[in-house]
Amino acid sequence: MVPSFCPNPHCGHHFDESDAYAGHWKHVGSYDTLVVGNVLRFKCLACGKGFSERTFSVDYYTKRLFNLREIHRATSQGESVSSIARHLTGSIASIQNRVERLSRNGVAMHEYLLADLKLSENLVADGFESFDRSQYFPNNINLLVGQDSQFLYGVTHTTIRRKGRMTRHQKRMREKLEQTYRAPKKGIQSSFTRLLGLIPKLWDTYHKPQLRLWTDEHCAYPRSILHVSQLAQSQCNGSFLHSTWPSKARRTISNPLFPVNYYDRELRKDIAAFRRESTCYTRNTANGLARLMLHLVYHNYQKPFRVGPGRETEEVHAEMAGISAVRIAVQFATFYTDRAFLSKQQLSDEGRKIWLKEAVTPLKVGATYLPKYAG
Ligand SMILES: [Zn+2]
């Protein structure tokens, strides 16, 4: 293995590409490990920092190797973390740790591929409802999906206040819990605003002069649009259109909200924590978002576009949205082996939040632990 950049983010060679780093590092022996055998050690001649082959590995710091492809497949195809841990004879914490490592690679990959994408289709957005920690803390996961490609462009998350019919005991319980944690006010509106904030980066009016966004009739959505200045301006000049459709309308393929209805169904079926009335649910919001990110990678970049009766295609959703198979393959060549460095990414606020595990878990004291190597 030959290092292609210095892992120290403060070194002048951290952003080196191809063979620019050649001549600026040297071999300084090796060491033996139980987990991967002999590991080469290096020293950067520019900053003097030492590092090893493992510094660049997605398995950096681990004491055991797991099949990461299998963990990714299983988390995105309905298996719970505890079920995967049983199957691979590891602890739940080890599996969750690998899920997080892969989720950071997922954030890096998705945002890298999005940076060059030029939107060529209309969009559909909606909120998927589940809960974190307990049913007293429902959440809204906002999804931005391509109308033709069913590609998931982005997700945002917010905790919302429990509503609906409750017994007197439940109301008292909610009151008690809310003394410790209260869902943010106007959560859906601000979450939806953050989601729509992704659009101006994707939309090139030269490439697509008019863009239509489909949603249901939720009253927060028009207000969110007004909070994204580029979209509000484009709405005034007629290049951005917001169309609504009743959420109660039949969920057929001719329903303009079909792409998000379809995605809702996929999430319900593919992520164990989203299955209703089961012992699986999200205990920690940040961990839940890490699993959602892995599902996004699976859905967008691995799963062929609507496999089903009478419909056969090899193309994945990302290709339908205009990302070339070659660019996807280049990303997957290192997805399960290399470690993405935060310092080398240009992430959206939402991607950064998922990477740094900043999402708040209701009632949890203190922040969710983030290993030093991830920051
Ligand atoms: Zn260096």
Boltz pocket constraint, residues with backbone or C-beta under 6 A from the ligand:
constraints:
  - pocket:
      binder: B
      contacts: [[A, 6], [A, 7], [A, 8], [A, 11], [A, 12], [A, 13], [A, 14], [A, 44], [A, 45], [A, 46], [A, 47], [A, 48], [A, 49]]
      max_distance: 6.0
